Amino acid sequence: MTNYYAYPYILLTGGGDGALDSLDGSLIKDGDWAVVTTNTGVFVYRCNATSAAAESSPAVISPDSNAGDKRWILMSFGGVFGTTATSGAISFVQAGTGAVSRTMLAKSKEIFSVTDFGAVGDGPSNTNDQAAIQAAIDAAEAANCGFVYFPKSVAGYRIDSGLTIEKSGVVLVGDGPKSAILCPTFNTDAIVTFGGTASLVEDTGMRGMGIVHIGTRNAGNTFAFGRNLARCCLENVSVSAAFNLLAYGSAAYPLETSDCTLRNFHGQGTGDGIICTNQASLFLEHCRINGTAGNNTRGIKLPYAFDGLWLDSETTIETHDNSFEIVHAAGSVANIFLNGCAFDRPLVAALRINISGTAVINGVYVNGLKIYDTVGSGDTDGILVENSGSGGIDGIELRNVSARDLRQRFANFNAVVTNLLIQGCQSLRGGLKNANTYAGIELNSLAHDHVNITNNRIGSQHKYGISNALNSTNIIITGNDFVDGDSASTNNMGSTSSTRIITNNI
């Protein structure tokens, strides 16, 4: 029995990637199949090695290289392609060792193309494709999982209302953020909502797509991760002209959204970037969150209890009032990890912790963070910690943090912290608002306990390197270098005792 290959393509001609005529003629043999899925239909071809017919697309297509007499001949099945009577009778064998024969009908049902349900993708001024796209999503949900595919459309798929995914295993897929573009025209509500029902939704998301909001958007979220959602991933996704980018979870349903990921995600909006509400486990890798400072915006905001947030692998948050803000009145925020990321141009603070009521903080770990303040008009602190309630803050670690061009302090602890570590950090050109006014690290004469400030370099126009530690207990301040115009390395440190070591600072 002779095995015939079936080659999948998305374009008929043009010679570029994905075009049938780009396949080298030396690689095909008489009887091989090709299936070309375009935004206008599905074309099935078979190779005739002795045809030598003149090319006349779509009926006859000649390979661009090493064609000889080989031609791709369009097949006719005497009916509408896609019905059981036609595609169910056609065999399909994928290229490669171990491939098995299946019907074309089974092959065509692997992916739910939005164009199969009537989407046009003719731009934001033309067809509203929302109903067609939602129909493709519903079909994938009815099949219990599947990719919902958006064929290339540089003009974009206009939607006048939001899309919802409420079943596991459904993923929206395009060929890249510049090729598969959603163009929402409405101003409120979420563009895409994942989960949000009483049933658990797992392993869903969006990959290789862009969202370009049309008109002025001054409310709502681009994405909403609802209740009962796990392992939702946004990967290689770009969003522009948004308001808020992502609402993560619902405050009314604590800890029902978890283990979700943003990877290679780039978002730009005028509101908050990501708002995390009473949930757990969110991972950001190689992301960029761009915003607008001056409107009390936050790159990432934790207004409720939260357990487990990781910013990793050079994630950048740029141009917000506060790059990362923990501000809430009840419950616990725990296990916040900022590793190797950058906070650029914050107006108030790069990392702001402001709790009230009975809220508590248990574990904020920062390593390798880079802070750049080039806004120039704000009263910027690198790290700002405040507390107006009865709760406590236990465990803040700042390791290898580097800051540049801060208007005020590198770190301002205006709330009691237990277990505070600042080690190996560096601040260059700080205190720029008023020279010789601010301390590099300000402890505000509060009763901090178990404080270790070691081997840091805090420089430029600060009045003191470290100030007002007199009421802190179990404190070690040693091996720090305070340079470039500081009038003294330390100020108001209190008396030396067995629980207070302040030495070898310059």
Secondary structure as a PSIPRED ss2 file (coil, helix, strand):
# PSIPRED VFORMAT (PSIPRED V4.0)

   1 M C   1.000  0.000  0.000
   2 T C   1.000  0.000  0.000
   3 N C   1.000  0.000  0.000
   4 Y C   1.000  0.000  0.000
   5 Y C   1.000  0.000  0.000
   6 A E   0.000  0.000  1.000
   7 Y E   0.000  0.000  1.000
   8 P E   0.000  0.000  1.000
   9 Y E   0.000  0.000  1.000
  10 I C   1.000  0.000  0.000
  11 L E   0.000  0.000  1.000
  12 L C   1.000  0.000  0.000
  13 T C   1.000  0.000  0.000
  14 G C   1.000  0.000  0.000
  15 G C   1.000  0.000  0.000
  16 G C   1.000  0.000  0.000
  17 D C   1.000  0.000  0.000
  18 G C   1.000  0.000  0.000
  19 A E   0.000  0.000  1.000
  20 L H   0.000  1.000  0.000
  21 D H   0.000  1.000  0.000
  22 S H   0.000  1.000  0.000
  23 L C   1.000  0.000  0.000
  24 D C   1.000  0.000  0.000
  25 G H   0.000  1.000  0.000
  26 S H   0.000  1.000  0.000
  27 L H   0.000  1.000  0.000
  28 I C   1.000  0.000  0.000
  29 K C   1.000  0.000  0.000
  30 D C   1.000  0.000  0.000
  31 G C   1.000  0.000  0.000
  32 D C   1.000  0.000  0.000
  33 W E   0.000  0.000  1.000
  34 A E   0.000  0.000  1.000
  35 V E   0.000  0.000  1.000
  36 V E   0.000  0.000  1.000
  37 T E   0.000  0.000  1.000
  38 T E   0.000  0.000  1.000
  39 N C   1.000  0.000  0.000
  40 T C   1.000  0.000  0.000
  41 G E   0.000  0.000  1.000
  42 V E   0.000  0.000  1.000
  43 F E   0.000  0.000  1.000
  44 V E   0.000  0.000  1.000
  45 Y E   0.000  0.000  1.000
  46 R E   0.000  0.000  1.000
  47 C E   0.000  0.000  1.000
  48 N E   0.000  0.000  1.000
  49 A C   1.000  0.000  0.000
  50 T C   1.000  0.000  0.000
  51 S C   1.000  0.000  0.000
  52 A C   1.000  0.000  0.000
  53 A C   1.000  0.000  0.000
  54 A C   1.000  0.000  0.000
  55 E C   1.000  0.000  0.000
  56 S E   0.000  0.000  1.000
  57 S C   1.000  0.000  0.000
  58 P C   1.000  0.000  0.000
  59 A C   1.000  0.000  0.000
  60 V E   0.000  0.000  1.000
  61 I E   0.000  0.000  1.000
  62 S C   1.000  0.000  0.000
  63 P C   1.000  0.000  0.000
  64 D C   1.000  0.000  0.000
  65 S C   1.000  0.000  0.000
  66 N C   1.000  0.000  0.000
  67 A C   1.000  0.000  0.000
  68 G C   1.000  0.000  0.000
  69 D C   1.000  0.000  0.000
  70 K C   1.000  0.000  0.000
  71 R E   0.000  0.000  1.000
  72 W E   0.000  0.000  1.000
  73 I E   0.000  0.000  1.000
  74 L E   0.000  0.000  1.000
  75 M C   1.000  0.000  0.000
  76 S C   1.000  0.000  0.000
  77 F C   1.000  0.000  0.000
  78 G C   1.000  0.000  0.000
  79 G C   1.000  0.000  0.000
  80 V C   1.000  0.000  0.000
  81 F C   1.000  0.000  0.000
  82 G C   1.000  0.000  0.000
  83 T C   1.000  0.000  0.000
  84 T C   1.000  0.000  0.000
  85 A C   1.000  0.000  0.000
  86 T C   1.000  0.000  0.000
  87 S H   0.000  1.000  0.000
  88 G H   0.000  1.000  0.000
  89 A H   0.000  1.000  0.000
  90 I C   1.000  0.000  0.000
  91 S E   0.000  0.000  1.000
  92 F E   0.000  0.000  1.000
  93 V E   0.000  0.000  1.000
  94 Q E   0.000  0.000  1.000
  95 A C   1.000  0.000  0.000
  96 G C   1.000  0.000  0.000
  97 T C   1.000  0.000  0.000
  98 G C   1.000  0.000  0.000
  99 A C   1.000  0.000  0.000
 100 V C   1.000  0.000  0.000
 101 S E   0.000  0.000  1.000
 102 R E   0.000  0.000  1.000
 103 T E   0.000  0.000  1.000
 104 M H   0.000  1.000  0.000
 105 L H   0.000  1.000  0.000
 106 A H   0.000  1.000  0.000
 107 K H   0.000  1.000  0.000
 108 S H   0.000  1.000  0.000
 109 K C   1.000  0.000  0.000
 110 E C   1.000  0.000  0.000
 111 I E   0.000  0.000  1.000
 112 F E   0.000  0.000  1.000
 113 S E   0.000  0.000  1.000
 114 V H   0.000  1.000  0.000
 115 T H   0.000  1.000  0.000
 116 D H   0.000  1.000  0.000
 117 F H   0.000  1.000  0.000
 118 G C   1.000  0.000  0.000
 119 A C   1.000  0.000  0.000
 120 V C   1.000  0.000  0.000
 121 G C   1.000  0.000  0.000
 122 D C   1.000  0.000  0.000
 123 G C   1.000  0.000  0.000
 124 P C   1.000  0.000  0.000
 125 S C   1.000  0.000  0.000
 126 N C   1.000  0.000  0.000
 127 T C   1.000  0.000  0.000
 128 N E   0.000  0.000  1.000
 129 D C   1.000  0.000  0.000
 130 Q H   0.000  1.000  0.000
 131 A H   0.000  1.000  0.000
 132 A H   0.000  1.000  0.000
 133 I H   0.000  1.000  0.000
 134 Q H   0.000  1.000  0.000
 135 A H   0.000  1.000  0.000
 136 A H   0.000  1.000  0.000
 137 I H   0.000  1.000  0.000
 138 D H   0.000  1.000  0.000
 139 A H   0.000  1.000  0.000
 140 A H   0.000  1.000  0.000
 141 E H   0.000  1.000  0.000
 142 A H   0.000  1.000  0.000
 143 A C   1.000  0.000  0.000
 144 N C   1.000  0.000  0.000
 145 C C   1.000  0.000  0.000
 146 G E   0.000  0.000  1.000
 147 F E   0.000  0.000  1.000
 148 V E   0.000  0.000  1.000
 149 Y E   0.000  0.000  1.000
 150 F E   0.000  0.000  1.000
 151 P C   1.000  0.000  0.000
 152 K C   1.000  0.000  0.000
 153 S E   0.000  0.000  1.000
 154 V E   0.000  0.000  1.000
 155 A E   0.000  0.000  1.000
 156 G E   0.000  0.000  1.000
 157 Y E   0.000  0.000  1.000
 158 R E   0.000  0.000  1.000
 159 I E   0.000  0.000  1.000
 160 D C   1.000  0.000  0.000
 161 S C   1.000  0.000  0.000
 162 G C   1.000  0.000  0.000
 163 L E   0.000  0.000  1.000
 164 T E   0.000  0.000  1.000
 165 I E   0.000  0.000  1.000
 166 E C   1.000  0.000  0.000
 167 K C   1.000  0.000  0.000
 168 S C   1.000  0.000  0.000
 169 G C   1.000  0.000  0.000
 170 V E   0.000  0.000  1.000
 171 V E   0.000  0.000  1.000
 172 L E   0.000  0.000  1.000
 173 V E   0.000  0.000  1.000
 174 G E   0.000  0.000  1.000
 175 D C   1.000  0.000  0.000
 176 G C   1.000  0.000  0.000
 177 P C   1.000  0.000  0.000
 178 K C   1.000  0.000  0.000
 179 S C   1.000  0.000  0.000
 180 A E   0.000  0.000  1.000
 181 I E   0.000  0.000  1.000
 182 L E   0.000  0.000  1.000
 183 C E   0.000  0.000  1.000
 184 P E   0.000  0.000  1.000
 185 T C   1.000  0.000  0.000
 186 F C   1.000  0.000  0.000
 187 N C   1.000  0.000  0.000
 188 T C   1.000  0.000  0.000
 189 D C   1.000  0.000  0.000
 190 A C   1.000  0.000  0.000
 191 I C   1.000  0.000  0.000
 192 V E   0.000  0.000  1.000
 193 T E   0.000  0.000  1.000
 194 F E   0.000  0.000  1.000
 195 G C   1.000  0.000  0.000
 196 G C   1.000  0.000  0.000
 197 T C   1.000  0.000  0.000
 198 A C   1.000  0.000  0.000
 199 S C   1.000  0.000  0.000
 200 L C   1.000  0.000  0.000
 201 V E   0.000  0.000  1.000
 202 E E   0.000  0.000  1.000
 203 D E   0.000  0.000  1.000
 204 T E   0.000  0.000  1.000
 205 G E   0.000  0.000  1.000
 206 M E   0.000  0.000  1.000
 207 R E   0.000  0.000  1.000
 208 G E   0.000  0.000  1.000
 209 M E   0.000  0.000  1.000
 210 G E   0.000  0.000  1.000
 211 I E   0.000  0.000  1.000
 212 V E   0.000  0.000  1.000
 213 H C   1.000  0.000  0.000
 214 I C   1.000  0.000  0.000
 215 G C   1.000  0.000  0.000
 216 T C   1.000  0.000  0.000
 217 R C   1.000  0.000  0.000
 218 N C   1.000  0.000  0.000
 219 A C   1.000  0.000  0.000
 220 G C   1.000  0.000  0.000
 221 N E   0.000  0.000  1.000
 222 T E   0.000  0.000  1.000
 223 F E   0.000  0.000  1.000
 224 A E   0.000  0.000  1.000
 225 F E   0.000  0.000  1.000
 226 G C   1.000  0.000  0.000
 227 R C   1.000  0.000  0.000
 228 N C   1.000  0.000  0.000
 229 L E   0.000  0.000  1.000
 230 A E   0.000  0.000  1.000
 231 R E   0.000  0.000  1.000
 232 C E   0.000  0.000  1.000
 233 C E   0.000  0.000  1.000
 234 L E   0.000  0.000  1.000
 235 E E   0.000  0.000  1.000
 236 N E   0.000  0.000  1.000
 237 V E   0.000  0.000  1.000
 238 S E   0.000  0.000  1.000
 239 V E   0.000  0.000  1.000
 240 S E   0.000  0.000  1.000
 241 A E   0.000  0.000  1.000
 242 A E   0.000  0.000  1.000
 243 F C   1.000  0.000  0.000
 244 N E   0.000  0.000  1.000
 245 L E   0.000  0.000  1.000
 246 L E   0.000  0.000  1.000
 247 A E   0.000  0.000  1.000
 248 Y E   0.000  0.000  1.000
 249 G C   1.000  0.000  0.000
 250 S C   1.000  0.000  0.000
 251 A C   1.000  0.000  0.000
 252 A C   1.000  0.000  0.000
 253 Y C   1.000  0.000  0.000
 254 P C   1.000  0.000  0.000
 255 L C   1.000  0.000  0.000
 256 E C   1.000  0.000  0.000
 257 T E   0.000  0.000  1.000
 258 S E   0.000  0.000  1.000
 259 D C   1.000  0.000  0.000
 260 C E   0.000  0.000  1.000
 261 T E   0.000  0.000  1.000
 262 L E   0.000  0.000  1.000
 263 R E   0.000  0.000  1.000
 264 N E   0.000  0.000  1.000
 265 F E   0.000  0.000  1.000
 266 H E   0.000  0.000  1.000
 267 G E   0.000  0.000  1.000
 268 Q E   0.000  0.000  1.000
 269 G E   0.000  0.000  1.000
 270 T C   1.000  0.000  0.000
 271 G C   1.000  0.000  0.000
 272 D C   1.000  0.000  0.000
 273 G C   1.000  0.000  0.000
 274 I E   0.000  0.000  1.000
 275 I E   0.000  0.000  1.000
 276 C E   0.000  0.000  1.000
 277 T C   1.000  0.000  0.000
 278 N C   1.000  0.000  0.000
 279 Q C   1.000  0.000  0.000
 280 A E   0.000  0.000  1.000
 281 S E   0.000  0.000  1.000
 282 L E   0.000  0.000  1.000
 283 F E   0.000  0.000  1.000
 284 L E   0.000  0.000  1.000
 285 E E   0.000  0.000  1.000
 286 H C   1.000  0.000  0.000
 287 C C   1.000  0.000  0.000
 288 R E   0.000  0.000  1.000
 289 I E   0.000  0.000  1.000
 290 N E   0.000  0.000  1.000
 291 G C   1.000  0.000  0.000
 292 T C   1.000  0.000  0.000
 293 A C   1.000  0.000  0.000
 294 G C   1.000  0.000  0.000
 295 N C   1.000  0.000  0.000
 296 N C   1.000  0.000  0.000
 297 T C   1.000  0.000  0.000
 298 R E   0.000  0.000  1.000
 299 G E   0.000  0.000  1.000
 300 I E   0.000  0.000  1.000
 301 K E   0.000  0.000  1.000
 302 L E   0.000  0.000  1.000
 303 P C   1.000  0.000  0.000
 304 Y C   1.000  0.000  0.000
 305 A C   1.000  0.000  0.000
 306 F E   0.000  0.000  1.000
 307 D E   0.000  0.000  1.000
 308 G E   0.000  0.000  1.000
 309 L E   0.000  0.000  1.000
 310 W E   0.000  0.000  1.000
 311 L E   0.000  0.000  1.000
 312 D E   0.000  0.000  1.000
 313 S C   1.000  0.000  0.000
 314 E C   1.000  0.000  0.000
 315 T C   1.000  0.000  0.000
 316 T E   0.000  0.000  1.000
 317 I E   0.000  0.000  1.000
 318 E E   0.000  0.000  1.000
 319 T C   1.000  0.000  0.000
 320 H C   1.000  0.000  0.000
 321 D C   1.000  0.000  0.000
 322 N E   0.000  0.000  1.000
 323 S E   0.000  0.000  1.000
 324 F E   0.000  0.000  1.000
 325 E E   0.000  0.000  1.000
 326 I E   0.000  0.000  1.000
 327 V E   0.000  0.000  1.000
 328 H E   0.000  0.000  1.000
 329 A C   1.000  0.000  0.000
 330 A C   1.000  0.000  0.000
 331 G C   1.000  0.000  0.000
 332 S E   0.000  0.000  1.000
 333 V E   0.000  0.000  1.000
 334 A E   0.000  0.000  1.000
 335 N E   0.000  0.000  1.000
 336 I E   0.000  0.000  1.000
 337 F E   0.000  0.000  1.000
 338 L E   0.000  0.000  1.000
 339 N E   0.000  0.000  1.000
 340 G C   1.000  0.000  0.000
 341 C C   1.000  0.000  0.000
 342 A E   0.000  0.000  1.000
 343 F E   0.000  0.000  1.000
 344 D E   0.000  0.000  1.000
 345 R C   1.000  0.000  0.000
 346 P C   1.000  0.000  0.000
 347 L C   1.000  0.000  0.000
 348 V C   1.000  0.000  0.000
 349 A E   0.000  0.000  1.000
 350 A E   0.000  0.000  1.000
 351 L E   0.000  0.000  1.000
 352 R E   0.000  0.000  1.000
 353 I E   0.000  0.000  1.000
 354 N E   0.000  0.000  1.000
 355 I E   0.000  0.000  1.000
 356 S C   1.000  0.000  0.000
 357 G C   1.000  0.000  0.000
 358 T C   1.000  0.000  0.000
 359 A C   1.000  0.000  0.000
 360 V E   0.000  0.000  1.000
 361 I E   0.000  0.000  1.000
 362 N E   0.000  0.000  1.000
 363 G E   0.000  0.000  1.000
 364 V E   0.000  0.000  1.000
 365 Y E   0.000  0.000  1.000
 366 V E   0.000  0.000  1.000
 367 N E   0.000  0.000  1.000
 368 G C   1.000  0.000  0.000
 369 L C   1.000  0.000  0.000
 370 K E   0.000  0.000  1.000
 371 I E   0.000  0.000  1.000
 372 Y E   0.000  0.000  1.000
 373 D C   1.000  0.000  0.000
 374 T C   1.000  0.000  0.000
 375 V C   1.000  0.000  0.000
 376 G C   1.000  0.000  0.000
 377 S C   1.000  0.000  0.000
 378 G C   1.000  0.000  0.000
 379 D C   1.000  0.000  0.000
 380 T C   1.000  0.000  0.000
 381 D E   0.000  0.000  1.000
 382 G E   0.000  0.000  1.000
 383 I E   0.000  0.000  1.000
 384 L E   0.000  0.000  1.000
 385 V E   0.000  0.000  1.000
 386 E E   0.000  0.000  1.000
 387 N E   0.000  0.000  1.000
 388 S C   1.000  0.000  0.000
 389 G C   1.000  0.000  0.000
 390 S C   1.000  0.000  0.000
 391 G C   1.000  0.000  0.000
 392 G C   1.000  0.000  0.000
 393 I E   0.000  0.000  1.000
 394 D E   0.000  0.000  1.000
 395 G E   0.000  0.000  1.000
 396 I E   0.000  0.000  1.000
 397 E E   0.000  0.000  1.000
 398 L E   0.000  0.000  1.000
 399 R E   0.000  0.000  1.000
 400 N C   1.000  0.000  0.000
 401 V C   1.000  0.000  0.000
 402 S E   0.000  0.000  1.000
 403 A E   0.000  0.000  1.000
 404 R E   0.000  0.000  1.000
 405 D C   1.000  0.000  0.000
 406 L C   1.000  0.000  0.000
 407 R C   1.000  0.000  0.000
 408 Q C   1.000  0.000  0.000
 409 R C   1.000  0.000  0.000
 410 F C   1.000  0.000  0.000
 411 A E   0.000  0.000  1.000
 412 N E   0.000  0.000  1.000
 413 F E   0.000  0.000  1.000
 414 N E   0.000  0.000  1.000
 415 A C   1.000  0.000  0.000
 416 V C   1.000  0.000  0.000
 417 V E   0.000  0.000  1.000
 418 T E   0.000  0.000  1.000
 419 N E   0.000  0.000  1.000
 420 L E   0.000  0.000  1.000
 421 L E   0.000  0.000  1.000
 422 I E   0.000  0.000  1.000
 423 Q E   0.000  0.000  1.000
 424 G C   1.000  0.000  0.000
 425 C C   1.000  0.000  0.000
 426 Q E   0.000  0.000  1.000
 427 S E   0.000  0.000  1.000
 428 L E   0.000  0.000  1.000
 429 R E   0.000  0.000  1.000
 430 G E   0.000  0.000  1.000
 431 G C   1.000  0.000  0.000
 432 L C   1.000  0.000  0.000
 433 K C   1.000  0.000  0.000
 434 N C   1.000  0.000  0.000
 435 A C   1.000  0.000  0.000
 436 N C   1.000  0.000  0.000
 437 T C   1.000  0.000  0.000
 438 Y C   1.000  0.000  0.000
 439 A E   0.000  0.000  1.000
 440 G E   0.000  0.000  1.000
 441 I E   0.000  0.000  1.000
 442 E E   0.000  0.000  1.000
 443 L C   1.000  0.000  0.000
 444 N C   1.000  0.000  0.000
 445 S C   1.000  0.000  0.000
 446 L C   1.000  0.000  0.000
 447 A C   1.000  0.000  0.000
 448 H C   1.000  0.000  0.000
 449 D E   0.000  0.000  1.000
 450 H E   0.000  0.000  1.000
 451 V E   0.000  0.000  1.000
 452 N E   0.000  0.000  1.000
 453 I E   0.000  0.000  1.000
 454 T E   0.000  0.000  1.000
 455 N C   1.000  0.000  0.000
 456 N C   1.000  0.000  0.000
 457 R E   0.000  0.000  1.000
 458 I E   0.000  0.000  1.000
 459 G E   0.000  0.000  1.000
 460 S E   0.000  0.000  1.000
 461 Q C   1.000  0.000  0.000
 462 H C   1.000  0.000  0.000
 463 K C   1.000  0.000  0.000
 464 Y E   0.000  0.000  1.000
 465 G E   0.000  0.000  1.000
 466 I E   0.000  0.000  1.000
 467 S E   0.000  0.000  1.000
 468 N C   1.000  0.000  0.000
 469 A C   1.000  0.000  0.000
 470 L C   1.000  0.000  0.000
 471 N C   1.000  0.000  0.000
 472 S C   1.000  0.000  0.000
 473 T E   0.000  0.000  1.000
 474 N E   0.000  0.000  1.000
 475 I E   0.000  0.000  1.000
 476 I E   0.000  0.000  1.000
 477 I E   0.000  0.000  1.000
 478 T E   0.000  0.000  1.000
 479 G C   1.000  0.000  0.000
 480 N C   1.000  0.000  0.000
 481 D E   0.000  0.000  1.000
 482 F E   0.000  0.000  1.000
 483 V E   0.000  0.000  1.000
 484 D C   1.000  0.000  0.000
 485 G C   1.000  0.000  0.000
 486 D C   1.000  0.000  0.000
 487 S C   1.000  0.000  0.000
 488 A E   0.000  0.000  1.000
 489 S E   0.000  0.000  1.000
 490 T E   0.000  0.000  1.000
 491 N E   0.000  0.000  1.000
 492 N C   1.000  0.000  0.000
 493 M C   1.000  0.000  0.000
 494 G C   1.000  0.000  0.000
 495 S C   1.000  0.000  0.000
 496 T C   1.000  0.000  0.000
 497 S E   0.000  0.000  1.000
 498 S C   1.000  0.000  0.000
 499 T C   1.000  0.000  0.000
 500 R E   0.000  0.000  1.000
 501 I E   0.000  0.000  1.000
 502 I E   0.000  0.000  1.000
 503 T E   0.000  0.000  1.000
 504 N C   1.000  0.000  0.000
 505 N C   1.000  0.000  0.000
 506 I C   1.000  0.000  0.000
